[in-house]
Amino acid sequence: MDYNTTAGERGRFARLAVTVDLNKPLLPFISIDSFVQAIKYEGLENICFHCGVYGHSQNLCGFRQQSGMEKSAESSEGQVQMPNESGCKEDLFGPWMVAPSHKRRPRKSSNTDQVSDIPRFRTLELSLQSCLLSHLADLIKLFSGSRLEKLLDELSNYFSSLTTDQMLDSEEKSSLRSSCWKCLDQCLDEAISDSLKYIKNIERCMEVIFSLLPSPKSSANVEVNQSNLVEWSEAVRCLAKARQGWLLEFLHVSHLNSGDVTFAEVLKRIQAKAKLVRTGSIPMAELGKSKSYLLNSEPLGTWGVLIEVVATLQHVEGSVKRQWLVDAVGVSSYPSTALQFIGLLSGSCCKYMPLLIADRSYVLNDLPVTLTSLLSDPNWEVIAESFTSYLLTSTERIYSWAMKLSSDEALPGSQAIDESENGMAQILLPVMHLACVCLKHYLPLDKQLRLANMVVD
């Protein structure tokens, strides 16, 4: 108690220094003899009027159940509950607890100001930026309404601008994005189901950060970047906690043929699907919806995605794997992509798997051996005849394509193979022909004769 109060020189009010634990519900009333005095708090604007704790708004409160509130209220020493007219203990906390603010001198900026002021945030050291991002889920509780929406929007804009930042290298940028994914993950953990607007703001931010994820590696020779692996891991963990309806719509692939979404973006979404299937976050059927798009895509850039899909297929039922193999054998406009997938899947499931190398050229050259081994397995033999028949049909198409290329004749439009594949004709044909020869015992006699009539160097 201050001197003026003790000396009785000021009788209008008493000035006391009181320590308040902000981790506990604030005291709304005190009882002085038989008089109940309401307590107002100046400078504490972010009070939850549901649980009475400072630091978050009512719509972000994690203790919304009445039983939890009553337990918290009873644990506050000396707290008095004020019954309403009906005798129910309601409205224990309310806006009246916040005292009107008075003009004060400008205060020094805090960490939350650093985050909400993106230009100032850019000037911070990388370690401090990462630290603030990793704790943003806690700091964000101090924001509400339009200020919170603005913060997430500015955060998205900041990461978008990092793509042209020359001051940071790729690993440093990846580290910052990983910290952001962790933050969004924690925000989703603490968001409650009825704060839909808040969750949608998080999802918009996730869409932007997702577009900045590293693209799948285009070949086996690309060096594995540990920071990229960490970033993808954090992204998948965060995406798994998103609303499934939004997630499936965001990762939907079949309608992405317009110029609004790049091919690299589509591949990232398919890769994310494969990873999410492995974690059990989405069903395998969702990845199956991207099958046709993937197997009919140009080979450049698809290698890493093919590896992810094959890795996912190791964890599904045998019937699903067999169906993927049969569907892939129908040669598309990009036969290299389909045959690479067949090589990866057959190689990973056959008995020679420990001896194989996951390289594009090796996968294709090993195809006659891996397919023969795979289809001799009792679990796969059920599709041996149909698969070999489809393979022969595809081989005949490749044979016709290669012959017409050598004679400078054009294929009919309905049978066209993309011009970018022309250089692969003399590689694919011998491999497919030899695979058919190794599997010819699964073919009827008339088809064996058709195979024998092919002259392949």
Legacy VTK file of the C-alpha trace (Angstrom):
# vtk DataFile Version 3.0
C-alpha trace
ASCII
DATASET POLYDATA
POINTS 457 float
0.000 0.000 0.000
1.429 3.416 -0.941
2.227 6.257 1.494
-0.731 8.513 0.591
-3.197 5.744 1.329
-1.533 4.837 4.628
-1.412 8.485 5.746
-5.062 9.016 4.790
-4.261 12.003 2.567
-6.323 10.544 -0.265
-9.693 9.079 0.634
-11.246 8.439 -2.767
-9.358 5.222 -3.436
-6.640 2.970 -2.078
-3.593 2.197 -4.202
-2.246 -1.322 -3.762
0.453 -3.342 -5.524
-1.030 -6.761 -6.325
0.642 -9.753 -7.982
-1.645 -11.520 -10.456
-0.914 -14.975 -11.899
-1.938 -14.614 -15.567
-1.849 -18.390 -16.035
-4.937 -18.714 -13.832
-8.466 -17.320 -14.266
-8.601 -13.652 -13.255
-10.564 -12.740 -10.160
-13.809 -11.024 -11.289
-15.050 -10.037 -7.798
-13.809 -9.735 -4.246
-15.912 -9.783 -1.105
-15.198 -7.131 1.548
-17.300 -8.003 4.559
-20.792 -8.149 3.031
-19.927 -5.909 0.078
-19.081 -7.469 -3.311
-16.720 -5.390 -5.421
-16.257 -6.031 -9.153
-12.670 -5.894 -10.381
-11.635 -4.190 -13.623
-8.290 -4.747 -15.279
-6.514 -1.972 -17.125
-4.149 -2.874 -19.953
-5.318 -6.508 -20.184
-7.543 -6.320 -23.240
-7.205 -9.933 -24.395
-9.220 -11.623 -21.609
-11.258 -14.729 -22.354
-14.800 -14.142 -21.118
-15.403 -17.893 -20.987
-12.603 -19.202 -18.750
-11.297 -15.887 -17.421
-7.670 -16.488 -18.446
-5.628 -13.721 -20.066
-3.891 -14.367 -23.386
-6.594 -15.569 -25.773
-10.033 -14.535 -26.948
-13.251 -16.398 -26.218
-13.530 -17.913 -29.703
-10.094 -19.545 -29.274
-10.718 -20.879 -25.785
-9.809 -24.539 -25.284
-11.873 -24.921 -22.106
-15.343 -24.314 -23.406
-17.042 -27.126 -21.513
-18.981 -25.906 -18.502
-17.421 -28.529 -16.229
-13.937 -27.281 -17.068
-14.919 -23.684 -16.351
-16.433 -24.510 -12.994
-13.324 -26.443 -12.016
-11.134 -23.466 -12.877
-13.423 -21.083 -11.016
-13.390 -23.182 -7.844
-9.597 -23.366 -7.881
-9.252 -19.552 -7.773
-8.702 -18.644 -4.132
-11.238 -16.198 -2.743
-13.267 -15.953 -5.966
-16.956 -15.145 -5.573
-19.479 -16.326 -8.156
-22.320 -13.926 -8.853
-25.657 -15.645 -9.530
-27.955 -14.149 -12.135
-31.657 -13.508 -11.692
-32.517 -17.152 -12.285
-30.015 -18.280 -9.657
-27.587 -19.837 -12.202
-23.874 -19.079 -11.926
-23.471 -17.598 -15.380
-21.652 -14.590 -16.797
-18.879 -14.980 -14.238
-16.578 -13.167 -16.645
-17.490 -10.461 -19.120
-16.421 -7.325 -21.012
-16.952 -5.254 -17.897
-13.668 -6.705 -16.561
-11.690 -4.620 -19.071
-11.110 -1.079 -17.819
-11.177 1.748 -20.393
-7.692 2.406 -21.670
-6.020 5.771 -21.094
-3.541 7.492 -23.324
-0.032 6.477 -22.434
3.379 7.312 -23.706
4.535 5.127 -26.613
6.006 1.913 -25.324
8.981 0.032 -26.660
8.229 -2.566 -29.297
7.762 -6.160 -28.189
8.331 -9.462 -29.933
4.722 -9.518 -31.059
5.237 -6.153 -32.733
8.240 -7.606 -34.533
6.107 -10.399 -35.941
3.134 -8.237 -36.887
5.415 -5.687 -38.573
6.839 -7.759 -41.431
9.298 -5.099 -42.718
10.824 -4.984 -39.246
10.720 -8.793 -39.034
12.904 -8.986 -42.155
15.694 -7.093 -40.397
16.001 -9.670 -37.617
18.731 -12.293 -37.632
17.817 -15.665 -39.133
17.989 -17.439 -35.759
15.627 -14.887 -34.198
13.213 -15.147 -37.134
13.129 -18.935 -36.707
12.626 -18.568 -32.957
9.702 -16.167 -33.374
8.106 -18.390 -36.012
8.440 -21.485 -33.836
6.673 -19.647 -30.978
4.159 -17.868 -33.170
1.397 -20.240 -32.095
1.719 -18.802 -28.567
2.233 -15.200 -29.668
-0.735 -15.362 -32.029
-3.057 -15.677 -29.026
-2.486 -11.980 -28.446
-4.134 -11.178 -31.789
-7.774 -11.400 -32.735
-10.165 -10.535 -35.542
-8.868 -8.543 -38.501
-5.431 -8.143 -36.904
-4.978 -11.910 -36.816
-6.099 -12.245 -40.441
-3.699 -9.490 -41.469
-0.822 -11.190 -39.642
-1.344 -14.501 -41.484
-1.716 -12.701 -44.825
1.496 -10.760 -44.284
3.254 -13.934 -43.224
2.213 -15.545 -46.523
3.446 -12.518 -48.471
6.737 -12.592 -46.618
7.461 -16.202 -47.586
6.392 -15.569 -51.173
8.909 -12.732 -51.379
11.688 -14.980 -50.053
11.911 -16.707 -53.443
13.695 -13.639 -54.844
15.694 -12.849 -51.695
19.414 -12.909 -52.486
20.535 -12.599 -48.858
19.495 -16.113 -47.816
20.574 -19.389 -49.409
18.149 -22.201 -50.217
18.811 -24.102 -46.973
18.155 -21.022 -44.850
14.897 -20.356 -46.691
13.892 -23.994 -46.247
14.658 -23.757 -42.522
12.385 -20.717 -42.160
9.579 -22.449 -44.042
9.973 -25.506 -41.796
9.565 -23.245 -38.756
6.419 -21.791 -40.307
4.962 -25.266 -40.927
5.608 -26.095 -37.249
3.819 -22.903 -36.238
0.777 -23.661 -38.415
0.769 -27.218 -37.062
0.540 -25.895 -33.489
-2.124 -23.371 -34.505
-4.263 -26.194 -35.892
-3.734 -28.169 -32.685
-5.060 -25.301 -30.584
-7.828 -24.174 -32.939
-11.285 -25.345 -31.901
-13.889 -26.587 -34.321
-16.164 -23.555 -34.102
-13.422 -21.023 -34.969
-13.898 -21.703 -38.699
-12.752 -18.275 -39.876
-9.482 -18.665 -37.980
-8.930 -22.139 -39.458
-9.617 -20.850 -42.973
-6.990 -18.137 -42.474
-4.495 -20.837 -41.517
-5.428 -22.892 -44.578
-4.871 -19.928 -46.901
-1.427 -19.504 -45.411
-0.773 -23.247 -45.880
-1.662 -22.994 -49.575
0.980 -20.310 -50.074
3.695 -22.118 -48.113
2.871 -25.374 -49.934
3.535 -23.708 -53.303
7.069 -22.971 -52.063
7.884 -26.582 -51.155
10.899 -28.056 -53.005
9.897 -29.792 -56.233
10.298 -33.592 -56.409
13.740 -34.648 -57.616
13.881 -35.288 -61.335
16.488 -38.089 -61.262
18.306 -40.441 -58.930
21.507 -38.448 -59.391
20.130 -35.383 -57.610
21.792 -35.056 -54.204
19.407 -35.464 -51.289
19.060 -32.188 -49.384
18.433 -32.805 -45.693
16.706 -29.453 -45.184
14.265 -30.295 -48.000
13.435 -33.616 -46.334
12.767 -31.831 -43.040
10.583 -29.243 -44.754
8.491 -31.906 -46.498
8.182 -33.841 -43.237
6.880 -30.770 -41.363
4.521 -29.941 -44.227
2.985 -33.425 -44.294
2.587 -33.443 -40.512
0.748 -30.112 -40.694
-1.405 -31.054 -43.693
-2.494 -34.218 -41.903
-4.188 -32.066 -39.233
-6.121 -29.902 -41.690
-9.823 -30.338 -42.382
-10.051 -33.341 -44.701
-12.640 -31.732 -46.968
-10.357 -28.763 -47.616
-7.279 -31.006 -47.915
-8.788 -33.313 -50.549
-10.099 -30.368 -52.553
-6.726 -28.609 -52.406
-4.822 -31.740 -53.516
-7.330 -32.634 -56.237
-5.495 -33.210 -59.518
-7.793 -34.197 -62.375
-8.992 -30.655 -63.107
-5.538 -29.065 -63.020
-4.925 -28.936 -66.751
-5.492 -25.200 -66.939
-2.687 -22.671 -66.989
-3.522 -21.596 -63.420
-1.477 -24.444 -61.904
1.956 -25.463 -63.138
3.000 -29.036 -63.852
5.532 -28.884 -60.997
2.718 -27.833 -58.634
0.606 -30.796 -59.706
3.506 -33.193 -59.087
3.967 -31.758 -55.598
0.301 -32.383 -54.828
0.547 -35.990 -56.001
3.685 -36.459 -53.904
1.905 -34.983 -50.886
-0.989 -37.394 -51.463
1.401 -40.357 -51.503
3.025 -39.255 -48.248
-0.351 -38.600 -46.582
-1.612 -42.061 -47.600
1.412 -43.608 -45.874
0.585 -41.739 -42.660
-3.040 -42.896 -42.860
-4.332 -39.320 -43.199
-6.183 -39.917 -46.489
-7.399 -43.144 -48.151
-5.482 -44.883 -50.951
-8.423 -44.246 -53.272
-7.504 -40.539 -53.297
-4.058 -41.338 -54.667
-5.701 -43.638 -57.208
-7.565 -40.632 -58.629
-4.203 -39.194 -59.688
-3.034 -42.415 -61.369
-4.094 -41.552 -64.897
-2.642 -38.044 -64.697
0.707 -39.283 -63.380
1.177 -42.173 -65.809
0.262 -39.917 -68.755
2.702 -37.170 -67.759
5.993 -36.253 -69.366
8.927 -38.060 -67.696
10.905 -34.915 -66.871
10.299 -34.186 -63.185
8.178 -37.255 -62.442
10.938 -39.566 -61.193
10.745 -38.493 -57.549
6.948 -38.728 -57.543
7.052 -42.233 -59.058
9.380 -43.327 -56.255
7.013 -41.864 -53.632
3.991 -43.616 -55.158
5.794 -46.976 -55.362
6.912 -46.575 -51.739
3.277 -45.991 -50.772
2.121 -49.057 -52.725
4.347 -51.232 -50.534
1.881 -50.641 -47.695
-1.390 -51.450 -49.496
-3.220 -54.648 -50.376
-1.863 -56.864 -53.136
-4.957 -56.389 -55.289
-4.355 -52.628 -55.367
-0.731 -53.080 -56.413
-1.700 -55.514 -59.142
-4.310 -53.109 -60.515
-1.764 -50.277 -60.676
0.604 -52.539 -62.638
-2.066 -53.553 -65.149
-3.257 -49.972 -65.618
0.283 -48.723 -66.237
1.031 -51.117 -69.108
-1.273 -49.273 -71.518
1.320 -47.050 -73.178
0.355 -43.386 -73.090
1.664 -40.370 -74.935
4.722 -40.662 -72.669
5.670 -44.374 -72.604
8.884 -43.642 -70.687
6.918 -42.569 -67.617
4.678 -45.644 -67.597
7.612 -48.049 -68.108
9.683 -46.369 -65.390
6.777 -46.878 -63.012
6.418 -50.540 -64.046
10.151 -51.010 -63.550
10.105 -49.417 -60.093
7.051 -51.378 -58.939
8.186 -54.746 -60.308
11.706 -54.193 -59.025
10.536 -53.289 -55.521
8.250 -56.331 -55.292
10.421 -59.027 -56.911
13.031 -61.248 -55.273
15.924 -59.266 -56.774
14.921 -56.054 -54.997
17.968 -55.902 -52.612
20.345 -56.048 -55.601
18.690 -53.376 -57.746
19.644 -49.721 -58.148
16.893 -47.091 -58.321
18.238 -45.330 -61.394
16.152 -44.484 -64.459
18.364 -46.327 -66.956
18.869 -49.364 -64.733
15.150 -49.593 -63.982
14.331 -49.784 -67.693
17.169 -52.175 -68.600
16.268 -54.534 -65.722
12.608 -54.685 -66.769
12.766 -58.134 -68.501
14.339 -59.652 -65.371
12.186 -57.945 -62.736
8.904 -58.568 -64.565
9.717 -62.260 -65.081
10.551 -62.624 -61.395
7.485 -60.697 -60.263
4.913 -62.583 -62.365
6.333 -65.947 -61.303
5.317 -65.106 -57.740
2.030 -66.878 -56.804
0.596 -63.594 -55.531
1.146 -61.947 -58.920
0.663 -64.901 -61.255
-3.086 -64.257 -61.277
-2.553 -61.271 -63.600
0.353 -62.753 -65.600
-1.644 -63.637 -68.731
-3.646 -60.410 -68.951
-0.632 -58.249 -68.175
1.555 -59.959 -70.783
-1.192 -59.605 -73.366
-1.428 -55.869 -72.678
2.351 -55.614 -72.757
2.459 -57.223 -76.210
-0.151 -54.760 -77.509
1.884 -51.850 -76.161
5.078 -53.311 -77.638
3.440 -53.554 -81.054
2.478 -49.899 -80.792
6.034 -48.928 -79.824
7.338 -51.085 -82.684
5.074 -49.328 -85.190
6.081 -45.945 -83.748
9.795 -46.722 -83.996
9.495 -48.025 -87.565
7.619 -44.921 -88.708
10.138 -42.658 -86.994
12.936 -44.334 -88.906
11.027 -43.801 -92.174
9.950 -40.249 -91.266
6.255 -41.156 -91.338
3.796 -39.561 -88.927
1.574 -41.600 -86.631
-2.210 -41.066 -86.785
-3.367 -38.433 -84.317
-5.258 -40.894 -82.111
-2.121 -42.975 -81.657
0.355 -40.087 -81.342
3.250 -40.369 -78.938
4.672 -37.054 -77.835
7.604 -35.792 -79.888
9.723 -35.404 -76.750
9.798 -39.214 -76.542
11.310 -39.705 -80.008
14.799 -40.082 -78.609
13.639 -42.942 -76.375
12.215 -45.118 -79.187
15.411 -47.114 -79.759
15.771 -47.689 -75.997
12.192 -48.639 -75.131
11.580 -51.015 -78.035
14.386 -53.555 -77.299
13.519 -53.560 -73.584
9.792 -54.148 -74.161
10.411 -56.750 -76.865
12.802 -58.710 -74.641
10.318 -58.532 -71.751
7.625 -60.024 -74.013
10.003 -62.786 -75.118
10.768 -63.662 -71.482
7.031 -63.796 -70.711
5.850 -65.444 -73.964
4.732 -68.623 -72.169
1.828 -66.564 -70.794
0.670 -65.749 -74.359
-1.588 -67.888 -76.592
-0.027 -69.303 -79.752
-1.366 -66.648 -82.149
0.134 -63.867 -80.064
3.422 -65.716 -79.785
3.502 -65.770 -83.606
2.866 -62.010 -83.721
5.752 -61.528 -81.326
8.016 -63.717 -83.450
7.282 -61.612 -86.544
8.784 -58.509 -84.933
12.327 -57.888 -86.102
14.153 -55.945 -83.388
17.902 -55.287 -83.458
LINES 1 458
457 0 1 2 3 4 5 6 7 8 9 10 11 12 13 14 15 16 17 18 19 20 21 22 23 24 25 26 27 28 29 30 31 32 33 34 35 36 37 38 39 40 41 42 43 44 45 46 47 48 49 50 51 52 53 54 55 56 57 58 59 60 61 62 63 64 65 66 67 68 69 70 71 72 73 74 75 76 77 78 79 80 81 82 83 84 85 86 87 88 89 90 91 92 93 94 95 96 97 98 99 100 101 102 103 104 105 106 107 108 109 110 111 112 113 114 115 116 117 118 119 120 121 122 123 124 125 126 127 128 129 130 131 132 133 134 135 136 137 138 139 140 141 142 143 144 145 146 147 148 149 150 151 152 153 154 155 156 157 158 159 160 161 162 163 164 165 166 167 168 169 170 171 172 173 174 175 176 177 178 179 180 181 182 183 184 185 186 187 188 189 190 191 192 193 194 195 196 197 198 199 200 201 202 203 204 205 206 207 208 209 210 211 212 213 214 215 216 217 218 219 220 221 222 223 224 225 226 227 228 229 230 231 232 233 234 235 236 237 238 239 240 241 242 243 244 245 246 247 248 249 250 251 252 253 254 255 256 257 258 259 260 261 262 263 264 265 266 267 268 269 270 271 272 273 274 275 276 277 278 279 280 281 282 283 284 285 286 287 288 289 290 291 292 293 294 295 296 297 298 299 300 301 302 303 304 305 306 307 308 309 310 311 312 313 314 315 316 317 318 319 320 321 322 323 324 325 326 327 328 329 330 331 332 333 334 335 336 337 338 339 340 341 342 343 344 345 346 347 348 349 350 351 352 353 354 355 356 357 358 359 360 361 362 363 364 365 366 367 368 369 370 371 372 373 374 375 376 377 378 379 380 381 382 383 384 385 386 387 388 389 390 391 392 393 394 395 396 397 398 399 400 401 402 403 404 405 406 407 408 409 410 411 412 413 414 415 416 417 418 419 420 421 422 423 424 425 426 427 428 429 430 431 432 433 434 435 436 437 438 439 440 441 442 443 444 445 446 447 448 449 450 451 452 453 454 455 456
